[in-house]
Amino acid sequence: MRVVRWLASLLFLGASATCDEPAAEDEIQRAAEACCADATARLEAYLGKKFKAAVPVEMKTKEEMAAFALEQAKQEMPADLTEAAQKVAERLHLVPPGYDILEKQIEILKKSVMGLYDPEADRFYVVRGMAEPGSEEFAVTVAHELVHAYRDVDKDYNARATRLLRTNGDEMQALRFLVEGDATLLGYAVGFAILSKAADPDVDAIAQLPWPATAVDEALADPELAAFPLVLKEPLIAPYIEGHAFACAIFRAGGKEALDKAFDRPPRSTEQVLHPAKYLGEPDEPIEFEGGDPTAALGDGWRCVCTDVIGELDVRVLFAEKLGRPRARAAAEGWDGARYWLCEKDGAPSFVGAVTVWDSESEAREFARAWADWAVLRDGAEGAVGGSGAERRVETREGLVVVRREGADVLIADGVPRDREILVLRAMATARRVERKAE
């Protein structure tokens, strides 16, 4: 679900060795400019000339970078979406009440950021003291951010992400996987070429390296990030690890030309990113839903706070802390499309409704069981889990949860008023499936 996903574009979570004896500020600036010029020449020699002028690079302290990122967030993330993200996260117990999501994400950035590209100013920044000029971390960071600048010249990915912010958060996140995966793959290759003084970046060698299946889990276990909830960490970390694996799969299938074309036909869902075979070849396009808004069926005084697409990554993150990562991944696989609504009424507990579709009945059944079990662990059981067959009813301390499966479709009425259960489920069942082809 939408939880200020924009910040994924700012982080580069790499090694972060601090310099013991940092060089003078002007010396570091000169080293950064020289590294940027070297990376520019290598990148253009490999991919083709594109820059009309040198991309400015500027050194910032951690504090300056965090302040800059916060200002960007206020400009790019509308206040109503920030408020909605907060309400969704609190309603589903993904963060404690009053936990300031934006503030905490800036804290994560301050701990982990090494570089940041600003598409509005067409310049990038590197954090002073995070890595010594001449080191692997420094060269790779500069190259990574420069790849962003290279793609931004004519691919305009940031504008596309902004358009998706209100309409499809899962597709926006999928685009971030491509953007960061591409920059990670090419950034490593160009950075290593700089250090080894190789004539060309060996992208093929990087793309062939196997990444351990536990890479995301290991990154999430970083002690520096231990205090932060999973719902903030995983959407920020995954684009650099699983996005890298996605970019490698594209490169292995069609080389640098395929990577370039991927920006003209970006992935439409995190499902396509997490399972590259569903993007390559004939894509497995996500089902979208029109209609089905349950707000009116809830009765007088109810209003819809927000609605968005729940993607495979979202489902995985929702379930992971309560059900464990293996079961969360299993419950999320087979996703084929989903939409949710958060509705509220003064003086009443808020309501979450969702319509979802899965690749098979068995996968729909797995998801339905997982949601019911998760609701009990999330809110605490008031009564036993009820229902049978295609419907499960859960009495939690925070209200009634009804999970209804019809073939490969699953409807969720989480926190539904008892006198409105039938009307709400009937309203959501009117949602129309639409399979929109890639642009």
C-alpha positions as CSV (number, residue, x, y, z in Angstrom):
1,M,0.0,0.0,0.0
2,R,1.0,3.6,-0.5
3,V,3.4,4.4,2.4
4,V,5.4,7.3,1.0
5,R,7.0,5.2,-1.6
6,W,8.7,8.1,-3.3
7,L,11.6,7.9,-0.9
8,A,12.8,4.8,-2.6
9,S,14.2,7.0,-5.3
10,L,16.5,8.8,-2.9
11,L,18.4,5.9,-1.2
12,F,21.5,4.1,-2.3
13,L,22.0,1.4,0.4
14,G,25.5,0.3,-0.2
15,A,28.5,-0.2,2.1
16,S,28.9,2.8,4.3
17,A,32.4,2.9,5.7
18,T,33.1,6.3,7.2
19,C,36.4,7.9,6.6
20,D,38.7,7.9,9.6
21,E,40.5,11.0,8.5
22,P,38.4,12.8,5.9
23,A,40.2,14.9,3.4
24,A,39.8,18.7,3.1
25,E,36.5,19.8,1.7
26,D,37.9,21.3,-1.5
27,E,40.0,18.1,-2.1
28,I,36.9,15.9,-1.8
29,Q,35.0,18.2,-4.2
30,R,37.8,18.0,-6.8
31,A,37.9,14.2,-6.4
32,A,34.2,13.9,-6.9
33,E,34.3,16.1,-10.0
34,A,37.2,14.1,-11.4
35,C,35.4,10.8,-10.7
36,C,32.2,12.2,-12.2
37,A,34.1,13.2,-15.4
38,D,35.7,9.7,-15.6
39,A,32.3,8.0,-15.1
40,T,30.7,10.3,-17.6
41,A,33.2,9.4,-20.3
42,R,32.9,5.6,-19.6
43,L,29.1,5.7,-19.5
44,E,28.8,7.6,-22.7
45,A,31.4,5.4,-24.4
46,Y,29.4,2.3,-23.4
47,L,25.8,3.5,-23.9
48,G,26.2,6.4,-26.4
49,K,26.6,10.1,-26.0
50,K,23.8,11.9,-24.4
51,F,24.9,14.7,-22.0
52,K,25.1,18.2,-23.4
53,A,27.1,19.4,-20.4
54,A,28.8,18.0,-17.4
55,V,26.4,17.0,-14.6
56,P,27.3,19.0,-11.5
57,V,28.2,17.1,-8.4
58,E,28.1,18.5,-4.9
59,M,29.2,17.2,-1.5
60,K,26.8,17.4,1.4
61,T,27.0,16.4,5.1
62,K,24.5,13.8,6.3
63,E,22.5,16.5,8.0
64,E,22.4,18.6,4.9
65,M,21.3,15.6,2.8
66,A,18.5,14.8,5.2
67,A,17.3,18.4,5.3
68,F,17.3,18.5,1.5
69,A,15.4,15.2,1.2
70,L,12.8,16.4,3.7
71,E,12.3,19.5,1.7
72,Q,11.9,17.4,-1.5
73,A,9.4,15.2,0.3
74,K,7.2,18.2,1.3
75,Q,7.2,19.4,-2.3
76,E,6.6,16.1,-4.1
77,M,4.3,14.3,-1.6
78,P,1.0,16.1,-1.3
79,A,-0.1,16.5,2.3
80,D,-3.3,14.5,1.8
81,L,-1.4,11.5,0.6
82,T,1.1,11.7,3.5
83,E,-1.9,11.8,5.9
84,A,-3.6,8.9,4.2
85,A,-0.4,6.8,4.3
86,Q,-0.2,7.5,8.0
87,K,-3.8,6.4,8.6
88,V,-3.4,3.2,6.5
89,A,-0.2,2.2,8.4
90,E,-1.7,2.8,11.8
91,R,-5.0,1.1,10.9
92,L,-3.2,-2.1,9.9
93,H,-0.8,-1.9,12.9
94,L,2.2,-1.6,10.6
95,V,3.4,1.3,12.8
96,P,2.4,2.4,16.3
97,P,-0.1,5.2,16.8
98,G,1.5,8.6,16.3
99,Y,4.6,7.1,14.6
100,D,5.6,9.8,12.1
101,I,6.3,7.9,8.9
102,L,7.9,10.8,7.0
103,E,10.2,11.7,9.9
104,K,11.3,8.1,10.4
105,Q,12.0,7.6,6.7
106,I,14.2,10.7,6.8
107,E,16.0,9.0,9.7
108,I,16.6,5.9,7.6
109,L,17.9,8.1,4.8
110,K,20.3,9.8,7.2
111,K,21.7,6.5,8.3
112,S,22.0,4.9,4.9
113,V,22.2,7.4,2.1
114,M,25.4,7.8,0.1
115,G,24.2,9.7,-2.9
116,L,21.1,11.4,-4.3
117,Y,20.2,12.6,-7.8
118,D,17.9,15.6,-8.1
119,P,16.1,15.5,-11.4
120,E,14.7,19.0,-11.0
121,A,18.2,20.6,-10.8
122,D,19.9,17.9,-12.9
123,R,22.7,17.5,-10.4
124,F,23.6,14.9,-7.8
125,Y,25.0,14.9,-4.3
126,V,27.3,12.6,-2.4
127,V,27.6,12.5,1.3
128,R,30.8,13.6,2.8
129,G,32.5,11.1,5.2
130,M,30.5,8.1,4.0
131,A,33.3,6.9,1.8
132,E,36.8,8.1,1.0
133,P,37.6,9.4,-2.5
134,G,39.3,6.7,-4.5
135,S,37.4,3.9,-2.7
136,E,35.1,1.4,-4.2
137,E,32.1,2.9,-2.4
138,F,32.9,6.4,-3.6
139,A,33.4,5.4,-7.3
140,V,30.3,3.2,-7.4
141,T,28.1,5.8,-5.7
142,V,29.2,8.5,-8.2
143,A,28.6,6.2,-11.1
144,H,25.2,5.1,-9.7
145,E,23.9,8.6,-9.4
146,L,25.3,9.5,-12.8
147,V,23.3,6.6,-14.4
148,H,20.2,8.2,-13.0
149,A,21.2,11.5,-14.7
150,Y,21.9,9.7,-17.9
151,R,18.5,8.0,-18.0
152,D,16.7,11.3,-17.0
153,V,17.9,13.1,-20.1
154,D,15.2,11.5,-22.3
155,K,13.4,8.8,-20.3
156,D,11.6,11.3,-17.9
157,Y,11.1,8.5,-15.3
158,N,10.6,10.9,-12.5
159,A,7.6,12.6,-14.2
160,R,6.1,9.2,-14.8
161,A,6.5,8.2,-11.2
162,T,4.8,11.5,-10.1
163,R,1.8,10.8,-12.3
164,L,1.5,7.3,-10.8
165,L,1.6,8.7,-7.2
166,R,-2.2,9.1,-7.0
167,T,-3.3,6.4,-9.4
168,N,-1.2,3.2,-8.9
169,G,1.4,3.0,-6.2
170,D,2.4,-0.6,-7.1
171,E,3.2,0.4,-10.7
172,M,5.1,3.4,-9.3
173,Q,7.1,1.1,-7.1
174,A,7.8,-1.3,-10.0
175,L,9.2,1.7,-11.9
176,R,11.5,2.4,-9.0
177,F,12.8,-1.2,-9.1
178,L,13.8,-0.6,-12.7
179,V,15.3,2.8,-12.1
180,E,17.4,1.6,-9.1
181,G,18.2,-1.8,-10.5
182,D,19.5,-0.2,-13.7
183,A,21.6,2.3,-11.8
184,T,22.9,-0.5,-9.4
185,L,24.0,-2.8,-12.3
186,L,25.6,-0.1,-14.5
187,G,26.9,1.8,-11.4
188,Y,28.8,-1.2,-10.2
189,A,30.2,-1.9,-13.6
190,V,31.3,1.7,-14.3
191,G,32.6,2.2,-10.7
192,F,34.7,-1.0,-10.9
193,A,36.1,0.1,-14.3
194,I,37.2,3.4,-12.9
195,L,39.1,1.7,-10.0
196,S,40.7,-1.0,-12.2
197,K,41.3,1.5,-15.1
198,A,39.6,-1.0,-17.4
199,A,38.8,0.3,-20.9
200,D,35.2,-0.7,-20.7
201,P,32.7,-1.5,-17.9
202,D,32.2,-5.2,-17.7
203,V,28.4,-5.1,-17.3
204,D,28.1,-8.7,-18.5
205,A,30.2,-10.0,-15.7
206,I,28.2,-8.1,-13.1
207,A,24.9,-9.3,-14.6
208,Q,26.1,-13.0,-14.4
209,L,26.9,-12.9,-10.7
210,P,24.4,-14.8,-8.6
211,W,22.7,-12.9,-5.8
212,P,21.8,-14.9,-2.7
213,A,18.1,-15.5,-2.1
214,T,18.6,-14.1,1.4
215,A,20.1,-10.8,0.2
216,V,17.0,-8.8,1.2
217,D,16.7,-10.5,4.5
218,E,20.3,-9.8,5.3
219,A,19.9,-6.1,4.4
220,L,16.8,-5.8,6.5
221,A,18.7,-7.3,9.5
222,D,21.3,-4.4,9.4
223,P,21.6,-3.2,13.0
224,E,21.5,0.4,11.8
225,L,17.9,-0.2,10.7
226,A,16.8,-2.5,13.5
227,A,14.6,0.1,15.2
228,F,12.5,0.7,12.1
229,P,9.4,-1.3,11.1
230,L,9.5,-3.5,8.1
231,V,6.8,-1.5,6.2
232,L,9.3,1.4,6.0
233,K,12.5,-0.7,5.4
234,E,11.6,-3.2,2.7
235,P,10.1,-0.9,0.1
236,L,13.2,1.2,0.4
237,I,15.8,-1.7,0.3
238,A,14.1,-4.1,-2.2
239,P,14.6,-1.8,-5.3
240,Y,18.3,-2.0,-4.9
241,I,18.6,-5.7,-4.4
242,E,15.6,-7.3,-6.3
243,G,15.6,-4.4,-8.7
244,H,19.2,-5.2,-9.5
245,A,18.3,-8.8,-10.1
246,F,15.5,-7.6,-12.4
247,A,17.9,-5.4,-14.4
248,C,20.3,-8.3,-14.6
249,A,17.6,-10.5,-16.1
250,I,16.7,-7.9,-18.7
251,F,20.4,-7.4,-19.6
252,R,21.0,-11.2,-19.9
253,A,17.9,-11.4,-22.2
254,G,18.9,-8.5,-24.5
255,G,21.9,-6.6,-23.4
256,K,22.2,-2.9,-23.0
257,E,19.6,-2.2,-25.7
258,A,17.0,-4.2,-23.7
259,L,17.8,-2.1,-20.6
260,D,17.3,1.1,-22.6
261,K,14.0,-0.1,-24.0
262,A,12.8,-1.1,-20.6
263,F,12.4,2.6,-19.8
264,D,10.1,2.9,-22.7
265,R,8.0,-0.1,-21.5
266,P,8.5,-0.1,-17.7
267,P,7.2,-3.0,-15.6
268,R,3.5,-2.6,-14.7
269,S,3.6,-4.3,-11.3
270,T,6.0,-5.4,-8.6
271,E,4.9,-8.9,-9.6
272,Q,6.6,-8.5,-13.0
273,V,9.8,-7.3,-11.2
274,L,9.9,-10.0,-8.5
275,H,9.3,-12.6,-11.3
276,P,11.2,-11.3,-14.3
277,A,9.7,-14.1,-16.6
278,K,6.4,-12.3,-16.2
279,Y,7.9,-9.2,-17.7
280,L,10.1,-10.7,-20.4
281,G,8.5,-12.1,-23.5
282,E,4.7,-11.9,-23.3
283,P,4.1,-9.9,-20.1
284,D,1.7,-11.1,-17.4
285,E,-0.3,-7.8,-17.3
286,P,-2.0,-7.0,-14.0
287,I,-5.8,-6.9,-13.7
288,E,-7.1,-3.4,-12.7
289,F,-10.4,-2.7,-11.1
290,E,-13.0,0.0,-11.9
291,G,-15.9,0.6,-9.5
292,G,-16.6,-1.4,-6.4
293,D,-16.1,1.5,-3.9
294,P,-17.8,0.4,-0.7
295,T,-18.1,3.8,0.9
296,A,-21.8,4.4,0.1
297,A,-22.7,0.9,1.3
298,L,-21.1,1.6,4.7
299,G,-23.9,4.1,5.3
300,D,-24.3,7.8,6.2
301,G,-21.2,9.7,7.5
302,W,-18.6,7.4,5.9
303,R,-16.0,8.9,3.6
304,C,-13.2,7.3,1.5
305,V,-9.8,8.4,2.8
306,C,-7.8,6.8,0.0
307,T,-7.8,4.0,-2.6
308,D,-4.9,2.4,-4.3
309,V,-3.5,-0.8,-5.8
310,I,-2.1,-3.4,-3.4
311,G,0.8,-5.1,-5.2
312,E,2.7,-8.4,-4.6
313,L,5.4,-6.5,-2.7
314,D,2.7,-4.8,-0.5
315,V,1.1,-8.1,0.4
316,R,4.5,-9.6,1.2
317,V,5.3,-6.7,3.5
318,L,1.8,-6.6,5.2
319,F,2.1,-10.2,6.3
320,A,5.8,-10.6,7.1
321,E,6.1,-9.4,10.6
322,K,3.1,-11.4,12.0
323,L,3.2,-14.5,9.7
324,G,6.9,-14.7,9.0
325,R,8.6,-14.0,5.7
326,P,8.3,-17.5,4.1
327,R,4.6,-17.6,4.6
328,A,4.2,-14.0,3.6
329,R,6.0,-14.6,0.3
330,A,3.9,-17.7,-0.4
331,A,0.7,-15.8,0.3
332,A,1.7,-13.0,-2.1
333,E,2.8,-15.1,-5.0
334,G,0.1,-15.7,-7.6
335,W,-1.1,-12.1,-7.3
336,D,-2.9,-10.9,-10.5
337,G,-4.4,-7.6,-9.4
338,A,-5.9,-5.9,-6.3
339,R,-7.4,-2.6,-5.1
340,Y,-8.1,-1.4,-1.6
341,W,-10.1,1.4,0.1
342,L,-9.6,2.9,3.5
343,C,-12.9,4.5,4.8
344,E,-13.6,6.3,8.0
345,K,-16.4,7.8,10.0
346,D,-16.2,10.1,13.0
347,G,-16.6,8.0,16.2
348,A,-16.3,4.6,14.5
349,P,-13.3,2.3,13.8
350,S,-12.0,2.7,10.2
351,F,-12.7,0.2,7.5
352,V,-10.4,-1.5,5.0
353,G,-12.0,-3.2,2.0
354,A,-10.2,-4.9,-0.9
355,V,-10.9,-6.7,-4.1
356,T,-8.2,-9.1,-5.3
357,V,-7.7,-11.7,-8.1
358,W,-5.2,-14.5,-8.2
359,D,-3.7,-16.7,-10.9
360,S,-5.4,-19.8,-9.5
361,E,-7.9,-20.9,-6.9
362,S,-5.3,-22.5,-4.7
363,E,-3.3,-19.2,-4.6
364,A,-6.5,-17.3,-3.8
365,R,-7.2,-19.8,-1.0
366,E,-3.7,-19.3,0.4
367,F,-4.1,-15.5,0.4
368,A,-7.5,-15.7,2.1
369,R,-6.3,-17.9,4.9
370,A,-3.2,-15.7,5.4
371,W,-5.3,-12.5,5.7
372,A,-7.7,-14.1,8.3
373,D,-4.8,-15.4,10.3
374,W,-2.9,-12.1,10.0
375,A,-6.0,-10.2,11.2
376,V,-6.1,-12.2,14.4
377,L,-2.4,-11.8,15.1
378,R,-2.6,-8.1,14.2
379,D,-5.6,-7.0,16.3
380,G,-5.9,-9.8,18.9
381,A,-8.7,-12.4,18.9
382,E,-12.0,-11.6,20.4
383,G,-13.5,-14.9,19.3
384,A,-12.6,-17.9,17.3
385,V,-12.0,-17.8,13.6
386,G,-15.2,-18.9,12.0
387,G,-16.6,-19.6,8.6
388,S,-16.0,-22.5,6.4
389,G,-15.2,-23.3,2.8
390,A,-14.9,-20.1,0.8
391,E,-15.6,-17.7,3.6
392,R,-13.7,-17.0,6.8
393,R,-15.0,-14.7,9.6
394,V,-12.7,-13.4,12.3
395,E,-13.8,-11.7,15.5
396,T,-10.9,-9.4,16.5
397,R,-10.8,-6.9,19.3
398,E,-11.1,-4.2,16.7
399,G,-14.1,-5.5,14.7
400,L,-15.4,-8.1,12.3
401,V,-13.2,-9.3,9.4
402,V,-14.8,-11.2,6.6
403,V,-12.7,-12.8,3.9
404,R,-14.8,-14.3,1.0
405,R,-13.3,-16.3,-1.9
406,E,-15.1,-16.8,-5.1
407,G,-13.0,-19.0,-7.4
408,A,-9.7,-17.0,-7.9
409,D,-11.2,-13.8,-6.5
410,V,-11.0,-12.8,-2.8
411,L,-13.0,-10.0,-1.2
412,I,-11.8,-8.5,2.1
413,A,-14.1,-6.6,4.5
414,D,-11.8,-5.7,7.4
415,G,-13.6,-3.9,10.2
416,V,-17.0,-4.0,8.5
417,P,-20.0,-2.9,10.6
418,R,-22.2,-5.9,11.3
419,D,-25.3,-4.4,9.9
420,R,-23.6,-3.5,6.7
421,E,-21.6,-6.6,5.9
422,I,-23.9,-7.9,3.1
423,L,-24.2,-4.5,1.4
424,V,-20.5,-3.8,1.6
425,L,-19.4,-7.2,0.1
426,R,-22.1,-6.8,-2.6
427,A,-20.8,-3.3,-3.5
428,M,-17.2,-4.5,-3.8
429,A,-18.2,-7.5,-5.9
430,T,-19.4,-5.0,-8.6
431,A,-15.8,-4.0,-9.3
432,R,-15.1,-4.5,-13.0
433,R,-11.9,-6.2,-14.2
434,V,-9.9,-4.3,-16.7
435,E,-6.7,-5.6,-18.3
436,R,-4.9,-2.5,-19.5
437,K,-2.1,-3.2,-21.9
438,A,1.3,-1.5,-21.6
439,E,1.6,1.9,-23.2
